[in-house]
Amino acid sequence: MIAFETEQTDDLKFVEELCWKLLSYGAGDRRSAMRNVVVGNAVDGKSFMQTVTLRRVEVADRKVFFHTDIRSEKLNAIQQSGHLSWLAHDPTNRSQIRLFGETAIHHRDALCAEHWAKTKHPSRRCYLSPEGPGTRIEGVASSENKYLENFAYTMEESEAGFENFVVVETCVEWMDWYYTHSKGNRRAEFEYENGVLKSMGWRVS
């Protein structure tokens, strides 16, 4: 938990810095409520939303990242729209953060390789599956390959999963913070251009 006083939330600059601290904490600590966030976009009149793990936050450039499989349906939707909305919520800190921005896909590049090198043995299993996420199957089994189910593959064998591994980056253009408190709710909005804060202001909560 990140401790702060309610009175500090009257300061817009403090709020902006607080939001990025909360997100950074989410990316770095598995116990954080903002570790798991919702991403969504709309394609052809349909809204697609999914929970993902916040993997990285670059505060200086106002960027957020998560991992996915190149075969996943959500990646097709992301590539079509070119933008993503994010929703992070931490009830302990009474804070909800919404983000929106242009998205880039990293596949088999240096940043992708950097993230892949940090993935643990168990996390690589889904990228080794012969079936992509969302593929229809006959039963509940995730794969017919027992060595995947039993994590029997070696770290060297798991390198084959890199072909399916993708890092999704969003450069934040807009951020909205909503804070609930018995002394009065707060809501603030921030706009960015190429990672630089351009405007900020209060909104009716």
Backbone hydrogen bonds, N-H to C=O, Kabsch-Sander energy under -0.5 kcal/mol:
donor,donor_aa,acceptor,acceptor_aa,energy
3,A,1,M,-0.6
8,Q,5,E,-1.2
9,T,5,E,-0.6
9,T,6,T,-1.4
10,D,7,E,-1.5
11,D,8,Q,-1.8
12,L,10,D,-0.7
15,V,11,D,-2.3
16,E,12,L,-2.5
17,E,13,K,-2.1
18,L,14,F,-2.6
19,C,15,V,-2.5
20,W,16,E,-1.5
21,K,17,E,-1.7
22,L,18,L,-2.7
23,L,19,C,-2.2
24,S,20,W,-2.2
25,Y,21,K,-2.5
26,G,22,L,-1.9
27,A,23,L,-2.0
28,G,24,S,-1.5
29,D,25,Y,-1.8
32,S,29,D,-1.6
35,R,32,S,-1.5
36,N,33,A,-0.6
37,V,35,R,-0.5
37,V,52,V,-2.5
38,V,87,L,-2.5
39,V,50,Q,-2.8
40,G,85,S,-2.3
41,N,48,F,-1.9
43,V,46,K,-2.5
46,K,43,V,-1.8
48,F,41,N,-3.3
50,Q,39,V,-2.3
52,V,37,V,-3.0
54,L,35,R,-3.2
54,L,52,V,-0.5
55,R,53,T,-0.6
55,R,65,F,-2.4
56,R,65,F,-1.1
58,E,63,K,-2.7
59,V,57,V,-0.8
62,R,58,E,-0.9
62,R,59,V,-0.7
63,K,58,E,-2.0
64,V,170,T,-2.0
65,F,56,R,-2.0
66,F,168,V,-1.8
68,T,166,V,-2.3
70,I,164,N,-2.6
72,S,69,D,-2.0
76,N,72,S,-1.0
77,A,73,E,-1.7
78,I,74,K,-2.4
79,Q,75,L,-2.6
80,Q,76,N,-1.7
81,S,77,A,-2.2
82,G,78,I,-3.0
84,L,101,G,-2.2
85,S,40,G,-2.6
86,W,99,L,-2.6
87,L,38,V,-2.4
88,A,97,I,-2.8
90,D,95,S,-2.9
94,R,91,P,-0.6
95,S,90,D,-2.1
96,Q,178,Y,-2.4
97,I,88,A,-3.1
98,R,176,D,-2.8
99,L,86,W,-2.1
100,F,174,W,-1.8
101,G,84,L,-1.8
102,E,171,C,-0.9
103,T,82,G,-2.5
104,A,169,E,-2.7
106,H,167,V,-2.7
107,H,105,I,-0.6
113,A,109,D,-2.5
114,E,110,A,-2.1
115,H,111,L,-2.1
116,W,112,C,-2.6
117,A,113,A,-2.1
118,K,114,E,-0.6
118,K,115,H,-1.0
119,T,115,H,-0.5
119,T,116,W,-1.4
124,R,120,K,-0.9
124,R,121,H,-0.9
125,R,122,P,-1.3
127,Y,124,R,-0.6
128,L,124,R,-0.7
128,L,125,R,-1.5
129,S,125,R,-0.7
135,T,132,G,-1.9
146,K,144,E,-1.0
148,L,145,N,-1.2
149,E,145,N,-1.5
150,N,146,K,-2.4
151,F,148,L,-1.3
152,A,147,Y,-2.7
153,Y,147,Y,-0.8
158,S,154,T,-1.9
159,E,155,M,-0.5
159,E,156,E,-1.0
160,A,157,E,-1.5
161,G,158,S,-2.0
162,F,159,E,-1.6
163,E,160,A,-1.2
164,N,161,G,-1.6
165,F,161,G,-0.6
165,F,162,F,-0.8
166,V,68,T,-2.2
167,V,106,H,-2.3
168,V,66,F,-3.2
168,V,166,V,-0.5
169,E,104,A,-2.9
169,E,167,V,-0.6
170,T,64,V,-2.7
171,C,102,E,-2.8
172,V,62,R,-2.6
172,V,170,T,-0.8
173,E,100,F,-3.3
174,W,100,F,-1.9
175,M,190,F,-2.6
176,D,98,R,-2.6
177,W,188,A,-2.8
178,Y,96,Q,-2.6
179,Y,186,R,-3.0
180,T,94,R,-1.6
184,G,181,H,-1.8
186,R,179,Y,-2.7
188,A,177,W,-2.2
189,E,201,G,-2.9
190,F,175,M,-2.9
191,E,199,S,-2.6
192,Y,173,E,-2.6
193,E,196,V,-2.4
196,V,193,E,-1.4
198,K,191,E,-3.1
199,S,191,E,-1.5
201,G,189,E,-2.0
203,R,187,R,-2.6
